[in-house]
Amino acid sequence: MNSDLLKISSLSMRFGGLLAVDNVEFAVRKEEVFAIIGPNGAGKTTVFNCIGGFYKPTSGLIELDGTAIQGQPSHKVARHGLVRTFQNVRLFKNLTVLENLMVAQHAKVKTGILPGLLNLKSYRRSEEEAVERAAVWLDFMGLREYANREAGNLAYGHQRRLEIARCMITQPRLLMLDEPAAGLNPQEKRDLQQLIDQLRREYDVSVLLIEHDMSLVMGVSDRILVMEHGKPIALGLPEEVRNDERVIKAYLGEE
């Protein structure tokens, strides 16, 4: 963890007269879990949307392993190895759990239209390999028994895990998690913390997350960036951030 995978330089985002993000800078190291926290309206999601290709930043530089990606649409950003989940789960809820993982692999499975129409051996083998990869992630996430169930009928915690599996099956270098603990019960939050740490250790993936649950943030993060009113106010190790007077003021106010 001695080199940067993601580097954000002088990032700003303006919506008309509103400066939502003001000169934000930070870097996410390889195999690091990096969290962005702050009160509602701090600009966290706007930063996420700029990085993920949903917004074109007004100014600034976003580099993934040395390649500038700012302004590229989300599907092109994903090809560079950067994928994300959303605060509200966005699965194909009318498809099965397995089908959700198959759809996620469309860019990796290079079969072409003609082989599929003719049902050629190369097409069948490619499909088999995609199913095998899906099975690996179903087992990893504890979802194998739900493989043929419609995703929309899963318990909410299982939907969260499926969404992360759908990202991970694309073999990303950076996984962005937008409030992954939202809606989870205490045990599911503990399981999520273990999952994030396991993904980092076993799959060499860096994780960038936005989260309001401080127990999860403090338990899983290597470093934390705190934002308020679109600006960074603190950056450091969890224990440093926890005791920072600016952070305490931003969250709790002062007399």
C-alpha positions as CSV (number, residue, x, y, z in Angstrom):
1,M,0.0,0.0,0.0
2,N,2.7,2.4,-1.0
3,S,1.4,3.8,-4.2
4,D,-1.7,5.7,-5.3
5,L,-4.4,4.1,-7.4
6,L,-6.8,7.0,-7.5
7,K,-5.7,10.6,-7.3
8,I,-8.0,13.6,-7.1
9,S,-6.5,17.0,-7.7
10,S,-8.3,20.4,-7.3
11,L,-11.7,18.9,-7.9
12,S,-14.6,21.4,-8.1
13,M,-18.2,21.0,-9.2
14,R,-20.6,23.9,-9.7
15,F,-24.4,23.7,-10.3
16,G,-25.3,27.2,-11.5
17,G,-24.6,29.5,-8.6
18,L,-24.0,26.6,-6.1
19,L,-20.4,25.4,-5.6
20,A,-21.1,21.9,-4.4
21,V,-17.5,20.7,-4.3
22,D,-14.7,23.2,-3.7
23,N,-11.1,22.2,-4.5
24,V,-11.1,18.7,-3.1
25,E,-7.9,16.7,-3.1
26,F,-7.1,13.2,-1.9
27,A,-5.6,9.9,-3.0
28,V,-6.6,6.3,-2.5
29,R,-3.7,3.9,-2.2
30,K,-3.6,0.4,-3.7
31,E,-5.4,-2.1,-1.5
32,E,-6.6,0.6,0.9
33,V,-10.1,1.2,2.4
34,F,-10.7,5.0,2.2
35,A,-13.8,6.6,3.6
36,I,-15.4,10.0,2.9
37,I,-17.7,11.2,5.7
38,G,-19.5,14.4,6.5
39,P,-22.9,15.9,7.4
40,N,-25.7,15.8,4.8
41,G,-25.0,18.3,2.1
42,A,-21.3,18.1,2.6
43,G,-20.6,17.2,-1.1
44,K,-19.7,13.5,-0.6
45,T,-22.1,12.1,-3.2
46,T,-21.2,14.8,-5.7
47,V,-17.5,13.8,-5.4
48,F,-18.6,10.2,-5.9
49,N,-20.6,11.1,-9.0
50,C,-17.7,13.0,-10.5
51,I,-15.3,10.1,-10.0
52,G,-17.8,7.5,-11.3
53,G,-18.5,9.4,-14.5
54,F,-22.1,10.5,-13.7
55,Y,-21.1,14.2,-13.5
56,K,-18.5,16.1,-15.5
57,P,-16.6,18.1,-13.0
58,T,-16.3,21.9,-13.5
59,S,-12.6,21.7,-12.9
60,G,-9.9,19.4,-11.5
61,L,-8.2,16.1,-12.3
62,I,-9.2,12.5,-11.6
63,E,-6.5,10.0,-12.3
64,L,-6.9,6.2,-12.0
65,D,-3.5,4.6,-12.0
66,G,-2.1,7.5,-13.9
67,T,-4.8,7.8,-16.5
68,A,-7.1,10.9,-16.5
69,I,-10.7,9.8,-16.4
70,Q,-12.6,13.0,-15.5
71,G,-15.4,13.7,-17.8
72,Q,-15.6,10.2,-19.2
73,P,-19.1,8.6,-19.0
74,S,-19.7,5.9,-16.4
75,H,-19.5,2.9,-18.8
76,K,-16.0,4.0,-19.9
77,V,-14.9,4.6,-16.4
78,A,-15.9,1.1,-15.6
79,R,-13.7,-0.2,-18.3
80,H,-10.8,1.3,-16.5
81,G,-11.6,-0.9,-13.5
82,L,-13.7,1.5,-11.4
83,V,-17.2,0.3,-10.4
84,R,-19.7,1.5,-7.8
85,T,-22.8,0.6,-5.9
86,F,-25.6,3.1,-5.0
87,Q,-27.3,4.2,-1.8
88,N,-30.5,2.8,-3.2
89,V,-29.9,-0.7,-4.5
90,R,-30.0,-0.8,-8.3
91,L,-30.4,-4.5,-9.3
92,F,-32.3,-5.9,-12.3
93,K,-35.1,-6.9,-9.9
94,N,-37.1,-9.0,-12.4
95,L,-34.1,-11.1,-13.3
96,T,-32.8,-13.9,-11.1
97,V,-29.7,-13.6,-8.9
98,L,-27.7,-15.6,-11.4
99,E,-28.9,-13.6,-14.3
100,N,-27.8,-10.4,-12.6
101,L,-24.3,-11.7,-12.4
102,M,-24.4,-12.9,-16.0
103,V,-25.5,-9.5,-17.3
104,A,-22.6,-7.8,-15.3
105,Q,-20.1,-9.9,-17.4
106,H,-21.3,-8.7,-20.8
107,A,-18.2,-6.6,-21.4
108,K,-15.9,-9.5,-20.4
109,V,-17.6,-12.2,-22.5
110,K,-16.5,-11.6,-26.0
111,T,-18.6,-13.9,-28.1
112,G,-20.2,-11.8,-30.8
113,I,-23.7,-11.9,-32.3
114,L,-23.1,-14.6,-34.9
115,P,-21.6,-17.2,-32.6
116,G,-24.6,-16.8,-30.3
117,L,-27.1,-17.1,-33.1
118,L,-25.3,-20.2,-34.4
119,N,-24.8,-21.6,-30.9
120,L,-21.1,-22.3,-31.7
121,K,-18.8,-24.1,-29.4
122,S,-16.9,-20.9,-28.6
123,Y,-20.1,-19.2,-27.6
124,R,-21.2,-22.2,-25.3
125,R,-17.8,-22.3,-23.7
126,S,-17.8,-18.6,-23.0
127,E,-21.3,-18.9,-21.4
128,E,-20.1,-21.8,-19.3
129,E,-17.1,-19.8,-18.0
130,A,-19.4,-16.9,-17.2
131,V,-21.7,-19.2,-15.2
132,E,-18.6,-20.6,-13.4
133,R,-17.5,-17.1,-12.4
134,A,-21.0,-16.3,-11.2
135,A,-21.1,-19.5,-9.1
136,V,-17.8,-18.5,-7.4
137,W,-19.4,-15.2,-6.3
138,L,-22.7,-16.8,-5.3
139,D,-20.7,-19.0,-2.9
140,F,-18.5,-16.2,-1.7
141,M,-21.5,-14.1,-0.8
142,G,-23.6,-16.9,0.6
143,L,-26.2,-16.6,-2.2
144,R,-26.0,-19.9,-3.9
145,E,-29.3,-21.1,-2.6
146,Y,-31.0,-18.0,-4.1
147,A,-29.4,-18.3,-7.6
148,N,-32.8,-18.8,-9.4
149,R,-34.8,-16.4,-7.3
150,E,-35.8,-13.0,-8.6
151,A,-33.4,-10.4,-7.2
152,G,-36.3,-8.2,-6.2
153,N,-37.6,-11.0,-3.8
154,L,-34.4,-11.2,-1.8
155,A,-34.1,-9.9,1.7
156,Y,-32.6,-6.4,1.6
157,G,-29.3,-7.5,3.1
158,H,-28.9,-10.1,0.4
159,Q,-29.7,-7.6,-2.2
160,R,-26.8,-5.5,-0.9
161,R,-24.4,-8.5,-1.1
162,L,-25.6,-9.3,-4.7
163,E,-25.0,-5.7,-5.7
164,I,-21.4,-5.9,-4.4
165,A,-21.0,-9.3,-6.1
166,R,-22.2,-7.8,-9.4
167,C,-19.4,-5.2,-9.1
168,M,-16.7,-7.7,-8.1
169,I,-17.4,-10.1,-10.9
170,T,-16.1,-7.5,-13.3
171,Q,-12.7,-7.7,-11.5
172,P,-12.4,-4.1,-10.6
173,R,-9.3,-2.3,-9.2
174,L,-11.4,0.2,-7.3
175,L,-14.8,-0.5,-5.7
176,M,-16.9,2.5,-4.7
177,L,-19.5,1.8,-2.1
178,D,-22.2,4.5,-1.6
179,E,-23.7,4.1,2.0
180,P,-23.4,0.2,1.9
181,A,-24.7,-0.1,5.5
182,A,-27.9,1.8,4.9
183,G,-30.9,-0.3,5.8
184,L,-28.9,-3.1,7.3
185,N,-29.4,-4.5,10.8
186,P,-26.5,-4.6,13.4
187,Q,-25.4,-8.1,12.5
188,E,-25.5,-7.4,8.7
189,K,-23.3,-4.3,9.4
190,R,-20.8,-6.5,11.2
191,D,-20.9,-8.9,8.3
192,L,-20.4,-6.1,5.8
193,Q,-17.3,-4.9,7.7
194,Q,-15.8,-8.3,7.5
195,L,-16.8,-8.6,3.8
196,I,-15.1,-5.3,2.9
197,D,-11.9,-6.3,4.7
198,Q,-12.0,-9.7,3.0
199,L,-12.4,-8.2,-0.5
200,R,-9.4,-6.0,0.1
201,R,-7.2,-8.8,1.4
202,E,-8.2,-11.6,-1.0
203,Y,-8.8,-9.7,-4.2
204,D,-6.3,-6.8,-3.9
205,V,-9.1,-4.3,-4.5
206,S,-9.1,-0.7,-3.2
207,V,-12.3,0.4,-1.6
208,L,-13.7,4.0,-1.5
209,L,-16.8,4.4,0.5
210,I,-19.3,7.0,1.7
211,E,-20.9,6.0,5.0
212,H,-22.8,7.6,7.9
213,D,-22.4,4.6,10.2
214,M,-19.4,5.6,12.2
215,S,-18.8,2.2,13.8
216,L,-18.4,0.7,10.3
217,V,-16.2,3.6,9.1
218,M,-13.9,3.5,12.1
219,G,-13.7,-0.3,12.1
220,V,-12.9,-0.8,8.4
221,S,-11.1,2.3,7.1
222,D,-7.4,2.8,6.8
223,R,-7.9,6.6,6.3
224,I,-10.8,9.0,6.4
225,L,-11.6,12.3,4.6
226,V,-14.1,14.5,6.3
227,M,-16.0,17.1,4.3
228,E,-18.2,20.0,5.2
229,H,-19.9,22.5,2.8
230,G,-18.1,21.0,-0.2
231,K,-14.6,21.3,1.3
232,P,-12.2,18.9,3.1
233,I,-11.8,19.7,6.7
234,A,-9.8,16.7,7.9
235,L,-7.9,13.8,6.5
236,G,-6.1,11.1,8.5
237,L,-6.2,7.8,10.4
238,P,-9.5,6.9,12.1
239,E,-8.2,7.8,15.6
240,E,-6.9,11.1,14.3
241,V,-10.2,12.0,12.7
242,R,-12.2,10.9,15.7
243,N,-10.4,13.3,17.9
244,D,-10.2,16.2,15.5
245,E,-11.9,19.3,16.9
246,R,-13.0,20.4,13.4
247,V,-14.7,17.1,12.9
248,I,-16.4,17.2,16.3
249,K,-17.7,20.7,15.5
250,A,-19.0,19.7,12.1
251,Y,-20.9,16.7,13.5
252,L,-21.9,17.9,16.9
253,G,-21.8,21.7,16.7
254,E,-20.4,23.9,19.5
255,E,-21.8,26.2,22.1
